[in-house]
Amino acid sequence: MNHLRSQFPVWGTVVDVDIASNTVGADQLNAAMQTVQEFCSGIDADFSTYIDSSWVSRLRKAKVEIADCPASVQEVWQLCEQAKYLSDDAFDPWAVAGGFDPSGLVKGWAADICADLLVAAGAQHVQVNAAGDLALRGGYFDTADGVVKPWKIGVVNPDNTAEVLQVFEITDGAIATSGTYERGAHITDPYTGMIAIGAKSATIVGAQGWLCDALATAVMVAGQDGAKWFSQPELAGYQVWVIDRHENSAWSI
């Protein structure tokens, strides 16, 4: 089994990629990892709100229209519209200071693409971790007993990151957690324009990374009021695990 792990800075955070395969060699895995790093740099160049020349920055300054943007930017715009609808506007990238900001969705979307690129290159076991937005493929190969097992993803206490509060086992899919872990209280409530106070931490598990990412952000805004969203057919199979902000408790769906 050929195994490769790489961590690289991008998007204002660190992306951690772990891949393994017994069908392609180390050279192919290294080439695939390089492709992913280049892809992530391109995503930053297109979507960053801190790079003046990015498409998103130009959209925010009304220098271009969405129809003028590349297909990838138009796709993310449309996915943001879907997430806004499914969350009753609790996820609203247009209701932030400065204009359209898809940061609450694009990492999960990009992590999924990275994972699929790696699988296409021959990686059989893939974990892409973009600071709490994870795309997982094929489980992991346990060298101790030679068995493929689900990836075990722990959710830590936002008040004590050394304490794991919940563990999810995922073979193929995505998981996203929003909270005060890296950037403090940074999510804006689109209803009020104030800092979101619906939850202390929100974790979503499902098939699509962009939707997990956006819904985790939305639940941070809505808290338990967001539970009703998950009765929609579009969210069948999605799991929710939330640490309540106001009580020393958690709830799940």
N, C-alpha and C positions, 0 to 999 in steps of 0.2 A: 504493500500500500504506500503510494507516494503522498506525502503530506506537506502542505505549505500554509504558513500563516503570515500575514502582513498587516501592519498598522500604519496608516498614513494620514497626515493632517489635511483636511479639506472641509469646506462649508462651515468654518469656524469651530470645528470639533475634530475628533479623530475617528476615522472609519476603520473597523477591525474586521478583517476577512480571513476565514479559516476554511480551507478546502482540502479534499483528499480524493484520490482515485487509484484504482488498480488497473485501469485500462489505458491511461496515458502517462507519459513520463514526466520527470521533474522539469524538463525544458518547456514542455507544453503548458504545464501549470504556471510556470514563471511568466510565459508569454501571455497567458490568460489574465494573470494578476496585473500585468502591465497595461493590458487593454482596459481593465476595470479602473485602474488609477487614472488613465487618460480620460475615460468616460466621465468620472467624477469631477475632474478638473473642468471639463466642458460644461457640466451641469452648473458648477459654480459660476463660470463665465456667463452663462445664459440667465440664471435665476437669482443670483445674489442681489440683495437690496443694498449692499455696500460697495458694489462695483458700478461706477457711473455708466460704463459702456454696456452693461448687461441688458438683455431685452426687458427684464422685469423693471429695472431702474428707468429705462426709457418709457415703458408703459406708465409707470408711476408719475413721470414728469410730462406725460401726454405728448411725447416726442414721436410716438408711433401708435398705431391702432393694433388691436389684437390680430386683425386680418393680415397685417404686415409681418407678423412674427413667424418664426419657423414652426413646423408641424408639432414639434415636441412642446413648445410653449402653448400653442393652441390646445393641445391635448390636455395639459395640466389645467389650463383655464376651464375647459369643459368638465374635467373631473372635480374641480373646485365647485362648479355650479351644482353637480350631482350631490356632493357632500353637503353643501349648503342646504339643499332641498331635503335630504334625508335627516338632517339634524335640526330642522325647523329654524334655520338661520343661526344656530348657536356656533356653527363654524361658518365664518363669513370673512374671507380674505379681502373683501372690498371695504369692510367697515373698520379699517385700521388707519392710524395716522400715516399720511403720505400716499395712501392709495393701495392698489392691489398688491398683496403680499402672500404668496402661496407657501411660505416657509413651513406652515403647519401640515402640509401634505406632501411636499416634493421629496423629502428625505425618504419616506416610506415608498413612494413611487420609484425613486431612483434605486433604492436597495433591491427592490424586486427585479428591476432590469439588470442590475449587476449580477444577481444570483442566476438569472436566466442566461446571461452571457457566459458565465462560468460553466454552467451545465452544458451549454452548446459546445464549449471548448473541451469537454470530456471530464470535468469534475463531477464526481458522483455524490459527494457529501459536501454541502455548502452551508456556511453561516456568514451572512453579511450583517454586521452590527454598526448602524449609523447612529450612535449615541442614543440608544433606546428604541430605535426603529430597526427591527430585525427581519430579514428575509431568510428562510430556511428551506433547504432542499435535501432530500434523501437521507435524513437522519445522520448520525455520526457512527463511524466505525470504531468500536471498542476494541483496541488492540489486546486488552487483557484476556478476552475470551473469544475474539474473532467474530463478534455478532454486531449487526447494525441495530442501533437503538435510537429512539427519538431524542432530538436535542432537548436538554433540560435548561429552561430559561427561568432564572429567578428574578423576582421583583423585590427590590429592597425597600426598607423603611425610609421615607424621605427625611425623617428626623434623625436617622442613624443608618447610614448606608452600609455599615458592617453587618446589619441584621437583615436576613432574607425572610420575607413574610409569606411569599407564595411562590410555587414552582409550577410552571406549565411544561408539558411534554409535547413537542411538536416535531413531526417528521417532515411534512411539507406545508408551507404556509407562511404567515407573517404574524408578528406581534409588535405592538407599539405601546410605549408608556410615556405619558406626559406628567409632569409634576415640577417640583421646585428643586430638582436634583442638581442640575448643572448651572442654570441661569437664574435661579431664584424665581420669584413671582414675576413672570414675563408674559403671561397669556392675557389678552384683553377680552373683556366681555363685550361682544358687539352690540348687545342690547343697551348697555349703560355707558360704554367707553371707559369703564373702570377696570381694575385688575380682577380677573376671574376668581370667584370664591366658592364655586360649586363643589369642588373636591380638592383634596390635597394631592392625590395621585390617581391617575386613571390608566388602566391597561386594557387594550382590546386585542383579541386574538381572532384571526380569520384568514380568508384565502388571499386577500389583496392588500398589499402594503399601504397603498395610498389611502385606502378607506380606513384601515386600522389607525393610521397616523392622524387623519382628519377627525375621526370619531373620538380618539383619545383627547384631542384638543377640545372638541365640543363638550365632552363629558366634564372636563375641567370647568367649563362655563356653567353647564346646566345642573350638574350633580344628579341627584336621584330623579329630577324631572326628566332626565334624558332616558330613563329606563324604557319608556313607551316606544322609543324609536326602534327598539330591537324586535318589535312585533311586525315590522314591515318585511315583506317577502324578500326585498333586496338584501336584508341583513340576516337571513336565515343561516344558522350555523356559526354566527359570530358570538364570541364570548366576551363578557365584561367583568372586570374586577376593579373595584374602586375603594380607595381609602377616603373616608368622609373627613371633611375639613373641620366640622363643628363637634364631632363626637369621636371618641376613641374606639372606632368601629370600622368595619368594611362591609360592602355589599357586592353581590355578583349576580350575573345572569348567565 
